[in-house]
Amino acid sequence: MAVVQVSSTPVANADAKPVIRNSAKIAEGNVLSSIGSVAIANGDSIGSVYRMVRVRSGTRIESLSLICDAVTSAAADVGLYQTAARGGAVVDADFFTAAQTIATASQGLQVAHGNILKAGTASLRLYEALGLTNDPGIEYDVAITLTAAATAAGNVAAKCLYVNSGPG
């Protein structure tokens, strides 16, 4: 066993001589927010898609949470879709999380844990987390897709905090 001293990339860059300027994706980026809400009706069935917020491919997701009424028996994947202007197709229906229950009321279920908020991937921009090598410079819709039908009506909101980090 050894005692070590290790610096993260932003700290190492700040200590470098000359100082290396950090990308806004990892240090001193401005956090922006977007929130969208939808009404889910009693009887909305499996496969129903609700587009919640729109994000750019170059963003770094800081957090993504669902706020919901008790939509009895309902569960949903939280993922990414192309925008209507790009055909609206699914990119990855459960990119953020799969089969998240929305059957009980919640003040904020953190759902950005699938491909984004893990120790080794937390600094990735959206396109990088999707496995793309270059930023396509497009927008995606963050959407919930029912995986269990709703047997009661209720509202669901998605709150996304993100950094538009630009190149680098």
N, C-alpha and C positions, 0 to 999 in steps of 0.2 A: 504494500500500500504506500501511496505517496501523497504528500500535500502538494497541490497544484494551484496555480494562479492562471485563470483563463478569462479572456475578454471576449465579449460578443463582437460581432462585426461593427456595429455603430461605435462602441467604445474603443476598439482597436483603431478604427479610422480616425477618431478624435485624438487619440494618442500618437498617431503617426507623425513623422517629421519629413516633409510638410504634411499638414493635416489633410486628410482625404475627405472631401465633402460627401456626406451620406445622401443616398436617394431618399426622397420624401416617402417612399414606400416603407422604409424602416426607421426613419428618424425625423421628427419635426414636421410630419405631414399634417395637413389640416383635415380633421375628421368632419365628414359631412353626414347628413342623415336623410333618410327617405322613409315615409310611412304610408301605407295604403291599407284600406280595409274593405271587406266585402261582407255581404249577407249570404249566409248559407241557408237554404230552405229545407224544411222537413221533407224528406223523400229524395233529396239530391243523391244521386247514386255513385257507385264506384266508377272512377274514371273522370268525374267532373273536375274541371281545371279552373282555378281562380288565380288570375295574374295579379300579383300584389304590388311589386315595385320594380323599377327598371335600373339596371346598373351597367356601367361600361366594362368592357373586357379587360381594361388596364387597371381596374380598381383592386385594392386590397381590402377584403372584407374584415372589418373590425369585430362586428357582432351582427347576428341576425336572430331576432326573437319573434315569437308569436304571442299575441295577446288575444284571448278568446273567451267568449261565453261558453257555457256548457252545451256543446253541440252533441247531444246524446248519441252514443255509440260510434261517432265519427273518428276516423284517423286519416292522416294524409302524409304523402311523401312531400318533401320540400326540395325543389330542384330548379333547373334552368330550362327555359324555352327560348327559341328565336322570337324576335318581335314580330308583330303582324306584318310589318313592311318587308321582313325577310322570310315570310311564309308561315311563321308561327309554330314550326315543328319543335318537338321535344329535343333538347340537347342531352340532358341527363335528369330524368324525373325525380330521382332521389339523391341528387348531388350533395345536398346539405344534410339530409337525414331521411330515413325511411320509416313509414308507418307510425308517425308521431301521433299519439292520441290527442284529440281536441274535444274529448267527451266530457271533460270537467273544465270549469272556468280556471283561467290562469292569467296572472299579471305579467308574465314574461317567460315563456319557455325558450331557452337558448337552443337553437337548432343548427347553428353553423359549426357542427363538430365533425361531420363526415369527412370532407376533403379539405377543410380550411383550418379549423382551429385545433391543430395538434402541434406539439412542440417542433417537429421537423418541417412543418408546412405553413406555420402561422405568418410568415413574411411573403408568401407567394401571392402574386396578383392572380386574378380570376383566370386569365388565359393560361397561366403557368399551371395552376391547379387542375385545369382541364387537359393538361398534357401537351399544349401547343407551344412551339418554340418561339413564335413571334406573335406580337399583339395584332389581332386582326382589326382593331379599332372599331369594334361594333358594340351594340348594346344587347343585353339579354334581359328577359323578364324573369324575375324570381316568382315562382308560382307554387301553389299547393295543389296537389292532385289527390282526390279522395281514394283511399284504399279500403275504407269501410264506410258504408252509406250513412247518411245523417238521418236520425229518427226524431230530431227536434231542430227547430230553427235557431240560429244564433249568428253573432258577428265574430269575424276573425280579422285581426290586423297583423301586419308584418312590419316590424321596425328594423331597418338596416342601417348600421353605422359603417362607413367605409372611407377610404382614403383614395382620392384620384391621384395616383402617384406619378403619372407621366413616365417618360423613358428613364431607364437606368435601374 
